[in-house]
Amino acid sequence: MLKDISSRIADKWDDGTASGMSEPEKLLYRSNLLGSDMRVTNYGGGNTSAKVMMPDPLTGEEVEVLWVKGSGGDIGSIKMDGFSTLYMDKLQALKDKYRGVEFEDEMVGYLPHCTFNLNPRAASIDTPLHAYVPKKHVDHVHPDSVIAIAASVNSKELTQEIYGDEIGWLPWKKPGYELGLWLEDFCKKNPDAKGVVLESHGLFTWADDAKECYELTLRIINRAIEWFEEKTEGVAAFGGEVHPTLPEAERRKVAAALMPAIRGMISEGSHKVGHFDDQDAVLQFVGAKDMPGLAALGTSCPDHFLRTKIRPLVVDFDPSNPDIEGTLDKLKGMVEDYRADYAAYYDRCKHDDSPAMRDPNAVVYLVPGVGMITFAKDKATARISGEFYVNAINVMRNSDAVSTYQGLPEQEAFDIEYWLLEEAKLQRMPKPKSLAGRIAIVTGGAGGIGAATAEKYLSEGACVVLADIDADALAATKDNLAGRYSKDVVRTVEMNVTSEEAVIAAYAEMAVEFGGVDIVVSNAGIASSAKVEDTTLDLWNKNMSILSTGYFLVSREAFKLLKMQGIGGSMVFVASKNGLAASPGASAYCTAKASEIHLARCLALEGAPEGIRVNVVNPDAVLRGSKIWSGEWLDQRASTYGTDKEGLEEMYRERSLLKRSVLPEDIAAGCYFFASEQSAKSTGNILNVDAGNVQAFTR
């Protein structure tokens, strides 16, 4: 019978593509290939390098230069400018500056002095690990299969059993200068070895040819995959299932209930964004007998740990008797217990010079029968944190099946989490944008005003759900915005605002996708024009249904979610100048818009005690990009004012006090003002964005 090799990592090296490449270009090619598969390494994890002979920019003499992934990069998406370049002779000279392991952090300050050709890309802490391996090409990756070996209590023996003398083993050592010297010493003592497993960390491999190094890395990883498949065949993962997995719709229902509640409890210092994951690997783990004990041990690989914190919070939920309300009642106590445990961990492990304790809330939340929830400062970080914990799950599955899994020792974990070098990196990060961590929904999101408002929010760091009834326009708007701001931060829901069921479903979807809501822009609309005697009951009811009842339904469901979170929020009604100023031949439209404005005033009163602000932006004559100005409405208004389509915009501009056209971006600016902290002390207000219309003056 043929062996199933579908789980193996495929060799994607193409000689035709690589031919003619320089050594740095081959390094980039190799890096991108390795980083394209999560089984090789996770996002931002690991690093690659090449030692290349290049002409010195001053002397013209050939010198050896280390090309190595720079600080904070990702080998899957790295470009040429993502590599640091350093003189090898200067890196060797650093050894004379080294004062011992207790001073190794100061060596990072010397790395800029080794820079080749004024390269601005900062070198990472792992640079010495590559520099001192006496081979031209070095790969350092974090494959789940190899970390499962590295995280086992008998990892040295397992390494020997699987690889013999081809791959060596080194005990746990925090990344840094000392580990670089350890690797050099290992290579000198084991000249025939082709790599090394680092306990609780990952894999190093090396060769003198780029393709050979790439193929070696894959072979070593695939050997571990094959070995684990042989050893674990027929073994129940994590001690077997003890909790049933709920159907998908039920899982999402539970997640939609839990995520806003958790988000409210952990967003006091800064707003968080959530991510939900119920892939098979997660469901197998959260429903397993050994899950609580393994989760309590924490992760092993430093990259996993930095993304997922010391350990996850296991939510007390029984999927065989799913009591969502009971779980919500207990949730606050679970979160508080986690914080207390984290504070105790900090107090046990802190040093005299440790940075102050950071956010004590969990990043990862495991829900039996449901899946995994992660929260972070933004959607991408929340998603990536979840991906890292899936890596940790894969590691625990294999390690637990063949040996005994071990996480990082608590003190070692703390020393990485509160590493002064890591703290310095955090302090250098740019200031968050004004809407970072905020989640917005924009109804009528595929129209001109809706899309412009969504774009403004995205540009300020928010996540946005576009809600619209027009599926084609919605898809096009999503593609446009996601292409420029990343698919992480844009979601869509087809939603008829007059349908109670559709509105409720949209908020549930939003809760699962992002974790809750902070900003609600009610912008869905229609426009109609008819003399009162020609206004049918259907036309009247249609205006009221969309522009009044629709705004009520969107607001009502928003209030439920905002109050559950308990962290305030902002609602913005995009009404109209016609809500304040009567207009001939549009009684249904004007009356419905006036209803919107008064609803906003009522909600401002109800929301104030909860920190929920409700304000109104009144546009006028926004023709460009607006769907309501297509078709009959445009013809009707042109007829009302005795002009043609081309002359209508000019007519509106000339009738304004400022003689200026009003654009979707102008309305978006008003919506941003009311969503941002710039208007933190404003509620129940009306902002006219109409280029000046005396009839619409509010006072």
C-alpha positions as CSV (number, residue, x, y, z in Angstrom):
1,M,0.0,0.0,0.0
2,L,1.3,3.4,-0.9
3,K,2.2,5.7,2.0
4,D,0.1,8.8,2.4
5,I,2.5,11.8,2.1
6,S,-0.1,14.5,1.9
7,S,1.0,15.9,5.2
8,R,4.5,16.4,4.0
9,I,5.8,19.9,3.1
10,A,6.3,20.1,-0.7
11,D,9.6,21.2,-2.2
12,K,8.6,24.3,-4.1
13,W,12.1,25.3,-5.2
14,D,12.2,26.0,-8.9
15,D,15.7,26.0,-10.6
16,G,14.4,28.0,-13.5
17,T,13.2,30.8,-11.2
18,A,16.3,30.7,-9.1
19,S,18.8,30.7,-12.0
20,G,20.5,34.0,-12.4
21,M,19.7,35.1,-8.9
22,S,22.3,36.7,-6.7
23,E,22.9,35.1,-3.3
24,P,20.8,37.8,-1.5
25,E,18.0,37.1,-4.0
26,K,18.2,33.4,-3.4
27,L,18.0,34.1,0.3
28,L,14.8,36.1,-0.3
29,Y,13.4,33.3,-2.5
30,R,14.2,30.7,0.1
31,S,12.8,32.8,2.9
32,N,9.5,33.4,1.1
33,L,9.1,29.7,0.3
34,L,9.7,28.6,3.9
35,G,7.4,31.3,5.3
36,S,4.6,30.4,2.9
37,D,3.7,27.3,5.0
38,M,2.5,27.6,8.6
39,R,3.9,24.1,9.3
40,V,7.4,25.5,8.8
41,T,7.1,28.6,10.8
42,N,4.4,31.0,12.1
43,Y,3.9,34.7,11.2
44,G,7.0,36.7,12.2
45,G,8.6,33.5,13.6
46,G,12.1,32.3,12.8
47,N,14.7,33.9,10.6
48,T,17.0,33.1,7.7
49,S,20.5,34.3,6.6
50,A,23.2,34.1,4.1
51,K,26.9,35.1,4.2
52,V,27.8,36.8,1.0
53,M,31.0,38.3,-0.5
54,M,30.4,41.9,-1.6
55,P,32.5,44.9,-2.5
56,D,33.0,47.3,0.4
57,P,31.4,50.7,-0.5
58,L,34.5,52.6,0.7
59,T,37.4,50.4,-0.3
60,G,35.9,48.3,-3.1
61,E,37.5,45.3,-1.5
62,E,35.5,42.0,-1.3
63,V,34.2,41.6,2.3
64,E,32.0,39.0,3.9
65,V,28.5,40.3,4.7
66,L,25.8,38.7,6.8
67,W,22.4,39.1,5.3
68,V,19.8,38.2,8.0
69,K,16.1,38.9,8.6
70,G,15.8,42.2,10.4
71,S,14.0,42.9,13.6
72,G,10.2,42.4,13.5
73,G,10.1,40.9,10.0
74,D,8.3,37.9,8.6
75,I,10.1,35.5,6.3
76,G,6.9,34.7,4.4
77,S,6.3,38.3,3.3
78,I,9.8,39.8,3.6
79,K,11.3,41.9,0.8
80,M,14.9,42.7,0.1
81,D,14.7,45.8,2.4
82,G,13.6,43.5,5.3
83,F,17.1,42.1,5.7
84,S,19.8,43.6,7.9
85,T,23.3,43.6,6.5
86,L,26.4,43.4,8.7
87,Y,30.2,43.1,8.3
88,M,31.2,39.6,9.4
89,D,34.6,40.7,10.5
90,K,33.0,43.3,12.8
91,L,30.6,40.7,14.2
92,Q,33.6,38.5,14.9
93,A,35.3,41.4,16.6
94,L,32.3,41.7,19.0
95,K,33.5,38.7,20.9
96,D,36.2,40.9,22.4
97,K,33.5,43.2,23.8
98,Y,31.5,40.4,25.4
99,R,31.6,40.5,29.3
100,G,29.6,37.4,30.0
101,V,26.1,36.1,30.1
102,E,24.9,38.6,32.7
103,F,25.8,41.4,30.3
104,E,24.7,39.8,27.0
105,D,21.8,42.3,26.4
106,E,24.3,45.1,26.0
107,M,25.6,43.4,22.9
108,V,22.5,44.4,21.0
109,G,23.7,48.0,21.3
110,Y,26.9,47.1,19.4
111,L,25.1,45.6,16.4
112,P,24.5,49.0,14.6
113,H,28.3,49.5,14.6
114,C,28.5,46.4,12.4
115,T,26.1,47.7,9.8
116,F,27.2,47.3,6.1
117,N,26.4,50.0,3.6
118,L,24.4,52.2,6.1
119,N,21.5,49.7,5.9
120,P,18.7,51.3,8.1
121,R,17.1,47.9,8.8
122,A,17.7,47.1,12.5
123,A,19.3,43.8,13.3
124,S,17.4,41.4,15.5
125,I,18.5,39.7,18.8
126,D,19.0,36.5,16.8
127,T,21.8,38.0,14.6
128,P,24.6,36.3,16.6
129,L,22.9,32.9,16.2
130,H,23.4,33.2,12.5
131,A,26.7,35.0,12.4
132,Y,28.6,32.4,14.4
133,V,27.4,29.3,12.6
134,P,30.3,28.6,10.2
135,K,28.1,27.9,7.2
136,K,27.0,30.2,4.4
137,H,23.3,29.6,4.7
138,V,21.3,29.2,8.0
139,D,17.6,28.6,8.6
140,H,16.0,29.0,12.0
141,V,12.3,28.0,11.9
142,H,9.6,27.0,14.4
143,P,7.9,23.9,12.8
144,D,5.2,22.4,15.0
145,S,6.6,18.9,14.5
146,V,10.1,19.8,15.6
147,I,8.9,22.0,18.5
148,A,6.9,19.0,19.7
149,I,10.3,17.2,20.1
150,A,11.9,20.3,21.7
151,A,9.0,20.7,24.2
152,S,9.1,17.1,25.4
153,V,10.8,16.3,28.8
154,N,13.1,13.9,27.0
155,S,13.7,16.1,24.0
156,K,17.4,15.2,23.8
157,E,16.7,11.5,23.6
158,L,13.9,12.0,21.0
159,T,16.2,14.1,18.8
160,Q,18.8,11.4,18.9
161,E,16.2,8.7,18.1
162,I,14.8,10.6,15.1
163,Y,17.8,12.2,13.6
164,G,20.9,10.3,14.9
165,D,24.0,12.4,14.7
166,E,22.8,14.5,11.8
167,I,20.9,16.9,14.0
168,G,22.2,17.8,17.5
169,W,20.5,19.2,20.6
170,L,21.1,22.1,22.9
171,P,19.3,22.8,26.2
172,W,17.0,25.8,26.7
173,K,18.7,29.1,26.5
174,K,17.0,32.5,26.0
175,P,17.8,33.9,22.6
176,G,20.7,36.3,22.6
177,Y,24.5,36.6,22.3
178,E,25.3,33.6,24.6
179,L,23.2,31.3,22.5
180,G,25.1,32.4,19.4
181,L,28.3,31.3,21.1
182,W,26.7,28.0,22.1
183,L,25.8,27.3,18.5
184,E,29.3,28.2,17.3
185,D,30.8,25.9,19.9
186,F,28.4,23.1,18.9
187,C,29.4,23.4,15.2
188,K,33.1,23.3,16.1
189,K,32.6,20.1,18.2
190,N,30.2,18.5,15.7
191,P,31.5,19.4,12.2
192,D,29.4,16.8,10.4
193,A,26.1,17.9,12.0
194,K,23.6,19.7,9.8
195,G,21.5,21.4,12.4
196,V,20.4,21.4,16.0
197,V,17.1,21.2,17.9
198,L,16.9,24.0,20.6
199,E,15.0,22.8,23.7
200,S,11.6,24.5,24.0
201,H,12.4,26.7,21.1
202,G,12.9,25.4,17.5
203,L,15.2,24.2,14.7
204,F,18.4,25.4,13.2
205,T,19.7,24.0,9.9
206,W,22.7,25.0,7.8
207,A,24.5,24.4,4.5
208,D,26.9,26.2,2.1
209,D,24.3,26.4,-0.7
210,A,20.9,28.2,-0.6
211,K,19.0,25.4,-2.3
212,E,20.7,22.7,-0.3
213,C,19.8,24.6,2.9
214,Y,16.2,24.9,1.9
215,E,15.9,21.2,1.0
216,L,17.6,20.2,4.2
217,T,15.2,22.2,6.3
218,L,12.2,20.6,4.6
219,R,13.7,17.1,4.9
220,I,14.3,17.5,8.7
221,I,10.8,18.8,9.2
222,N,9.2,16.1,7.1
223,R,11.1,13.4,9.0
224,A,9.6,14.7,12.2
225,I,6.1,14.7,10.7
226,E,6.6,11.1,9.5
227,W,7.9,10.0,12.8
228,F,5.0,11.4,14.8
229,E,2.5,9.9,12.3
230,E,4.0,6.5,12.9
231,K,4.1,6.9,16.7
232,T,0.7,8.4,17.2
233,E,-1.4,6.3,14.8
234,G,-4.4,5.1,16.8
235,V,-3.6,7.2,19.9
236,A,-6.5,9.3,21.2
237,A,-5.3,12.9,21.1
238,F,-5.2,14.7,24.4
239,G,-6.6,11.8,26.3
240,G,-9.7,11.6,24.2
241,E,-12.9,13.6,23.9
242,V,-15.0,14.4,27.1
243,H,-17.0,17.3,25.7
244,P,-19.1,17.1,22.6
245,T,-18.6,19.6,19.8
246,L,-21.7,21.8,19.1
247,P,-23.0,22.3,15.6
248,E,-21.5,25.2,13.8
249,A,-24.5,27.5,14.1
250,E,-24.6,26.8,17.8
251,R,-20.9,27.4,18.2
252,R,-21.2,30.8,16.6
253,K,-24.3,31.6,18.7
254,V,-22.3,31.0,21.9
255,A,-19.3,32.9,20.6
256,A,-21.6,35.9,19.7
257,A,-22.9,35.9,23.3
258,L,-19.5,35.5,25.0
259,M,-17.3,37.8,23.0
260,P,-18.9,41.2,23.7
261,A,-19.1,40.3,27.4
262,I,-15.4,39.4,27.5
263,R,-14.5,42.4,25.4
264,G,-16.3,44.8,27.8
265,M,-14.5,43.2,30.8
266,I,-11.0,43.5,29.3
267,S,-11.2,46.8,27.4
268,E,-11.1,49.3,30.3
269,G,-7.5,50.3,29.6
270,S,-7.6,50.1,25.8
271,H,-10.2,48.7,23.4
272,K,-9.6,45.2,22.2
273,V,-10.7,43.4,19.0
274,G,-11.6,39.7,19.0
275,H,-11.1,36.7,16.7
276,F,-13.0,33.4,16.8
277,D,-11.5,30.1,15.6
278,D,-13.3,26.8,15.5
279,Q,-11.2,24.8,13.1
280,D,-10.9,21.1,13.7
281,A,-7.6,21.2,15.6
282,V,-9.1,23.7,18.1
283,L,-12.3,21.8,18.6
284,Q,-10.4,18.6,19.2
285,F,-8.3,20.3,21.9
286,V,-11.0,22.2,23.7
287,G,-13.2,19.1,24.0
288,A,-10.4,16.8,25.2
289,K,-9.8,15.3,28.6
290,D,-6.3,16.6,29.0
291,M,-7.0,20.1,27.7
292,P,-7.2,21.9,31.1
293,G,-4.0,20.4,32.4
294,L,-2.1,21.1,29.2
295,A,-3.4,24.6,28.8
296,A,-2.3,25.4,32.4
297,L,1.3,24.5,31.4
298,G,1.5,27.3,28.9
299,T,3.3,27.4,25.6
300,S,7.0,26.5,25.1
301,C,8.4,28.3,22.0
302,P,9.2,31.9,22.9
303,D,7.4,33.2,19.8
304,H,4.2,31.3,20.9
305,F,4.5,32.6,24.4
306,L,4.9,36.3,23.5
307,R,1.8,36.2,21.4
308,T,-0.4,34.1,23.7
309,K,0.6,35.1,27.2
310,I,1.6,32.8,30.1
311,R,-1.5,30.6,29.6
312,P,-5.1,30.8,28.3
313,L,-8.3,31.2,30.2
314,V,-10.5,28.1,30.0
315,V,-14.1,29.2,30.1
316,D,-16.4,27.1,32.4
317,F,-18.9,26.0,29.8
318,D,-20.6,22.6,29.4
319,P,-21.6,22.0,25.7
320,S,-23.6,19.0,26.7
321,N,-25.8,21.3,28.7
322,P,-25.3,24.7,27.1
323,D,-26.3,27.4,29.5
324,I,-25.2,30.7,27.9
325,E,-26.8,32.9,30.5
326,G,-25.3,30.9,33.4
327,T,-21.8,31.1,31.7
328,L,-22.2,34.9,31.3
329,D,-23.1,35.2,35.0
330,K,-19.8,33.3,35.9
331,L,-17.7,35.1,33.3
332,K,-16.7,38.1,35.4
333,G,-15.4,35.9,38.2
334,M,-13.3,33.9,35.7
335,V,-11.8,37.0,34.2
336,E,-11.1,38.4,37.7
337,D,-9.5,35.2,38.8
338,Y,-7.2,35.2,35.7
339,R,-6.1,38.7,36.5
340,A,-5.3,37.8,40.1
341,D,-3.3,34.8,38.9
342,Y,-1.4,36.9,36.4
343,A,-0.6,39.6,39.1
344,A,0.6,36.8,41.4
345,Y,2.8,35.5,38.6
346,Y,4.2,39.0,38.0
347,D,5.0,39.4,41.8
348,R,6.7,36.0,42.0
349,C,9.0,36.6,39.1
350,K,9.7,40.3,38.8
351,H,13.2,41.8,39.2
352,D,14.2,45.1,40.7
353,D,14.4,46.6,37.2
354,S,11.4,44.8,35.6
355,P,9.0,47.0,33.7
356,A,5.6,47.7,35.3
357,M,3.0,45.0,35.0
358,R,1.2,45.1,31.7
359,D,-2.4,44.2,30.8
360,P,-3.2,41.3,33.1
361,N,-6.1,40.0,31.0
362,A,-5.9,36.8,29.0
363,V,-5.3,36.8,25.2
364,V,-6.6,33.3,24.6
365,Y,-10.0,32.0,25.8
366,L,-10.8,28.3,25.3
367,V,-14.5,27.3,25.3
368,P,-15.2,23.5,25.4
369,G,-17.4,22.4,22.4
370,V,-17.2,25.9,20.9
371,G,-13.7,26.9,20.0
372,M,-11.1,29.5,20.7
373,I,-11.5,33.3,21.2
374,T,-8.5,35.6,21.1
375,F,-8.4,39.4,21.9
376,A,-5.7,41.9,21.1
377,K,-5.2,45.5,20.3
378,D,-6.2,45.0,16.6
379,K,-7.8,42.3,14.4
380,A,-4.5,41.2,12.8
381,T,-2.8,40.7,16.2
382,A,-5.9,38.8,17.5
383,R,-5.9,36.5,14.5
384,I,-2.2,35.9,14.6
385,S,-2.3,35.2,18.4
386,G,-4.9,32.5,17.6
387,E,-2.7,31.1,14.9
388,F,0.2,30.9,17.3
389,Y,-2.0,29.0,19.8
390,V,-3.0,26.6,17.1
391,N,0.7,26.0,16.6
392,A,1.0,25.4,20.4
393,I,-2.0,22.9,20.2
394,N,-0.2,21.0,17.4
395,V,2.9,20.9,19.5
396,M,1.1,19.7,22.6
397,R,-0.8,17.0,20.6
398,N,2.4,15.3,19.4
399,S,4.5,15.8,22.5
400,D,1.7,14.6,24.8
401,A,1.2,11.5,22.7
402,V,4.9,10.3,22.7
403,S,6.3,11.8,25.9
404,T,5.4,14.4,28.5
405,Y,4.8,18.0,27.3
406,Q,6.5,20.8,29.2
407,G,6.0,24.6,28.9
408,L,8.6,27.1,29.5
409,P,9.6,27.4,33.2
410,E,7.7,30.2,34.8
411,Q,10.7,32.4,35.5
412,E,12.1,31.9,32.0
413,A,8.7,32.8,30.6
414,F,8.6,36.0,32.7
415,D,12.1,37.0,31.7
416,I,11.1,36.9,28.1
417,E,7.8,38.6,28.5
418,Y,9.3,41.4,30.6
419,W,12.7,41.4,28.9
420,L,14.1,44.9,28.9
421,L,14.9,44.6,25.2
422,E,11.4,43.6,24.5
423,E,10.1,46.5,26.6
424,A,12.3,48.9,24.6
425,K,10.8,47.6,21.4
426,L,7.3,48.2,22.7
427,Q,8.2,51.7,23.7
428,R,9.4,52.4,20.2
429,M,6.1,51.4,18.6
430,P,4.2,54.2,17.0
431,K,1.3,55.8,18.8
432,P,-2.0,54.0,18.1
433,K,-4.3,55.7,15.6
434,S,-7.3,57.6,17.0
435,L,-9.8,54.7,16.4
436,A,-7.5,51.8,17.1
437,G,-9.4,48.9,18.7
438,R,-12.7,50.4,17.7
439,I,-15.3,48.4,15.8
440,A,-17.8,50.2,13.6
441,I,-20.9,49.2,11.5
442,V,-22.0,51.4,8.7
443,T,-25.4,50.8,7.2
444,G,-25.8,51.8,3.6
445,G,-22.1,51.0,3.5
446,A,-21.9,50.4,-0.2
447,G,-23.1,53.9,-1.1
448,G,-21.1,57.1,-1.5
449,I,-21.5,58.4,2.0
450,G,-21.3,55.0,3.6
451,A,-18.1,53.9,1.8
452,A,-16.4,57.3,2.4
453,T,-17.3,57.0,6.1
454,A,-16.0,53.5,6.3
455,E,-12.8,54.5,4.6
456,K,-12.3,57.4,7.1
457,Y,-12.7,55.0,10.0
458,L,-10.4,52.4,8.5
459,S,-7.7,55.1,7.9
460,E,-7.9,55.9,11.7
461,G,-7.4,52.3,12.7
462,A,-11.0,51.0,13.2
463,C,-12.5,47.7,12.0
464,V,-15.6,48.2,9.9
465,V,-18.6,46.1,9.0
466,L,-20.3,47.3,5.8
467,A,-24.1,46.6,5.9
468,D,-26.1,47.1,2.7
469,I,-29.0,45.5,0.8
470,D,-27.1,45.7,-2.5
471,A,-25.0,42.5,-2.7
472,D,-23.0,43.5,-5.8
473,A,-22.2,47.0,-4.6
474,L,-21.3,45.6,-1.2
475,A,-18.8,43.1,-2.7
476,A,-17.2,45.8,-4.8
477,T,-16.9,48.2,-1.9
478,K,-15.4,45.4,0.3
479,D,-12.8,44.5,-2.4
480,N,-11.8,48.1,-2.7
481,L,-11.4,48.8,1.0
482,A,-9.9,45.4,1.9
483,G,-7.4,45.8,-0.9
484,R,-6.1,49.0,0.6
485,Y,-6.6,48.4,4.4
486,S,-6.3,44.6,4.6
487,K,-9.0,42.0,4.6
488,D,-8.6,41.6,8.4
489,V,-10.4,44.9,9.1
490,V,-13.3,44.8,6.7
491,R,-16.4,42.6,6.9
492,T,-19.8,42.8,5.1
493,V,-23.3,41.7,5.9
494,E,-26.3,41.8,3.5
495,M,-28.9,43.6,5.6
496,N,-32.3,45.0,5.1
497,V,-32.7,47.5,7.9
498,T,-36.5,47.0,7.9
499,S,-36.1,43.3,8.8
500,E,-35.8,42.7,12.5
501,E,-34.3,39.2,11.9
502,A,-31.7,40.6,9.5
503,V,-30.6,43.3,11.9
504,I,-30.3,40.9,14.8
505,A,-28.3,38.5,12.7
506,A,-26.0,41.2,11.5
507,Y,-25.0,42.2,15.0
508,A,-24.5,38.5,16.0
509,E,-22.2,38.2,12.9
510,M,-20.3,41.3,13.9
511,A,-19.8,40.0,17.5
512,V,-18.3,36.8,16.2
513,E,-16.1,38.5,13.6
514,F,-14.7,41.4,15.7
515,G,-16.0,40.9,19.2
516,G,-18.6,43.7,19.6
517,V,-19.3,47.2,18.5
518,D,-18.3,50.8,19.4
519,I,-19.5,52.9,16.5
520,V,-22.8,52.7,14.7
521,V,-23.5,54.8,11.7
522,S,-27.1,54.7,10.5
523,N,-26.9,55.8,6.9
524,A,-29.1,53.4,5.0
525,G,-31.6,55.4,3.0
526,I,-33.8,56.0,0.1
527,A,-35.2,59.2,-1.4
528,S,-38.6,60.0,-2.9
529,S,-40.2,63.0,-4.4
530,A,-43.9,63.5,-5.0
531,K,-46.5,66.1,-4.3
532,V,-48.6,65.2,-1.3
533,E,-51.7,64.3,-3.4
534,D,-49.5,62.0,-5.5
535,T,-47.9,60.3,-2.4
536,T,-49.2,56.8,-2.1
537,L,-49.5,55.0,1.2
538,D,-46.9,52.5,-0.1
539,L,-44.5,55.4,-0.8
540,W,-45.2,56.9,2.6
541,N,-44.7,53.6,4.4
542,K,-41.6,52.8,2.5
543,N,-39.9,56.0,3.6
544,M,-41.0,55.5,7.2
545,S,-40.0,51.8,7.2
546,I,-36.4,52.5,6.0
547,L,-35.7,55.9,7.4
548,S,-37.5,55.7,10.7
549,T,-38.2,52.1,11.6
550,G,-34.9,50.9,10.2
551,Y,-33.0,53.4,12.2
552,F,-34.9,52.3,15.3
553,L,-34.1,48.6,14.7
554,V,-30.4,49.3,14.1
555,S,-30.2,51.4,17.2
556,R,-32.2,49.0,19.5
557,E,-29.9,46.1,18.7
558,A,-26.8,48.3,19.1
559,F,-27.9,49.5,22.5
560,K,-28.2,45.8,23.7
561,L,-24.6,45.1,22.6
562,L,-23.2,48.4,23.8
563,K,-24.8,48.0,27.2
564,M,-23.5,44.4,27.5
565,Q,-20.0,45.6,26.9
566,G,-20.3,48.6,29.3
567,I,-17.6,50.6,27.7
568,G,-19.6,53.3,26.0
569,G,-19.9,54.0,22.3
570,S,-21.0,56.4,19.7
571,M,-24.0,56.4,17.3
572,V,-24.2,58.7,14.4
573,F,-27.4,59.2,12.4
574,V,-26.9,60.4,8.8
575,A,-30.1,62.3,8.5
576,S,-30.7,65.3,6.1
577,K,-31.1,69.0,6.0
578,N,-34.7,68.1,5.1
579,G,-35.2,66.8,8.6
580,L,-35.0,70.5,9.7
581,A,-36.0,72.4,6.6
582,A,-39.2,71.6,4.7
583,S,-38.9,70.9,1.0
584,P,-41.6,71.0,-1.6
585,G,-42.7,67.8,-3.1
586,A,-41.0,65.5,-0.6
587,S,-43.3,65.3,2.5
588,A,-42.7,61.5,3.1
589,Y,-38.9,61.9,2.9
590,C,-38.8,65.0,5.0
591,T,-41.1,63.7,7.7
592,A,-39.1,60.4,8.0
593,K,-35.9,62.4,8.3
594,A,-37.4,64.5,11.0
595,S,-38.3,61.3,12.8
596,E,-34.7,60.2,12.6
597,I,-33.5,63.3,14.3
598,H,-36.0,63.1,17.1
599,L,-35.2,59.4,17.6
600,A,-31.5,60.4,18.0
601,R,-32.4,62.9,20.6
602,C,-34.4,60.3,22.6
603,L,-31.6,57.8,22.4
604,A,-29.1,60.5,23.5
605,L,-31.1,60.7,26.7
606,E,-31.2,57.0,27.2
607,G,-27.6,56.4,26.3
608,A,-25.9,59.1,28.3
609,P,-25.8,57.1,31.7
610,E,-24.1,54.3,29.8
611,G,-21.6,56.6,28.0
612,I,-23.3,56.0,24.7
613,R,-23.3,59.2,22.7
614,V,-25.9,59.8,19.9
615,N,-25.5,62.6,17.4
616,V,-26.7,63.5,13.9
617,V,-24.9,64.6,10.7
618,N,-27.2,66.4,8.3
619,P,-26.0,66.4,4.7
620,D,-27.6,68.2,1.8
621,A,-27.3,67.7,-1.9
622,V,-24.5,65.1,-1.9
623,L,-24.8,64.0,-5.5
624,R,-21.5,62.4,-6.2
625,G,-21.3,58.7,-5.5
626,S,-24.7,58.7,-3.8
627,K,-27.1,55.9,-5.0
628,I,-30.2,57.8,-4.0
629,W,-29.4,60.3,-6.7
630,S,-29.7,57.7,-9.5
631,G,-32.9,57.0,-11.3
632,E,-36.3,58.6,-10.6
633,W,-35.2,60.7,-7.6
634,L,-32.7,62.7,-9.7
635,D,-35.3,63.2,-12.4
636,Q,-37.9,64.2,-9.9
637,R,-35.7,66.8,-8.1
638,A,-34.5,68.2,-11.4
639,S,-38.2,68.6,-12.4
640,T,-39.1,70.2,-9.1
641,Y,-36.5,72.9,-9.5
642,G,-36.9,73.3,-13.2
643,T,-33.5,72.2,-14.3
644,D,-31.8,69.2,-15.9
645,K,-29.6,66.5,-14.3
646,E,-26.4,68.4,-15.3
647,G,-27.7,71.6,-13.8
648,L,-28.9,70.2,-10.5
649,E,-25.5,70.1,-8.7
650,E,-24.7,73.6,-9.9
651,M,-28.1,74.8,-8.6
652,Y,-27.6,73.2,-5.2
653,R,-24.1,74.8,-5.0
654,E,-25.3,78.2,-5.9
655,R,-28.2,78.1,-3.4
656,S,-25.8,77.4,-0.5
657,L,-24.4,80.2,1.6
658,L,-20.8,79.1,0.9
659,K,-21.4,78.3,-2.8
660,R,-19.6,75.0,-2.5
661,S,-20.5,71.4,-3.4
662,V,-20.9,68.9,-0.6
663,L,-19.1,65.6,-1.1
664,P,-19.3,62.2,0.6
665,E,-15.9,62.8,2.2
666,D,-17.3,65.9,3.9
667,I,-20.1,63.8,5.5
668,A,-17.5,61.2,6.5
669,A,-15.5,63.9,8.3
670,G,-18.6,64.7,10.4
671,C,-19.2,61.1,11.1
672,Y,-15.5,60.7,12.2
673,F,-15.8,63.7,14.5
674,F,-18.8,62.2,16.3
675,A,-17.1,58.8,16.5
676,S,-13.8,60.1,17.8
677,E,-12.6,61.4,21.2
678,Q,-12.7,64.9,19.7
679,S,-16.4,64.9,20.5
680,A,-16.2,63.0,23.7
681,K,-18.4,65.6,25.5
682,S,-21.0,65.9,22.8
683,T,-24.3,64.0,22.6
684,G,-27.7,65.0,21.2
685,N,-26.2,67.3,18.7
686,I,-26.8,68.1,15.1
687,L,-24.0,68.9,12.7
688,N,-25.2,70.4,9.4
689,V,-22.8,69.6,6.5
690,D,-24.7,71.5,3.8
691,A,-22.4,74.4,2.7
692,G,-24.8,76.6,4.6
693,N,-28.6,76.7,4.5
694,V,-30.3,79.3,6.6
695,Q,-33.5,77.3,6.8
696,A,-31.6,74.4,8.5
697,F,-30.0,76.5,11.2
698,T,-30.7,74.7,14.4
699,R,-30.9,77.9,16.5
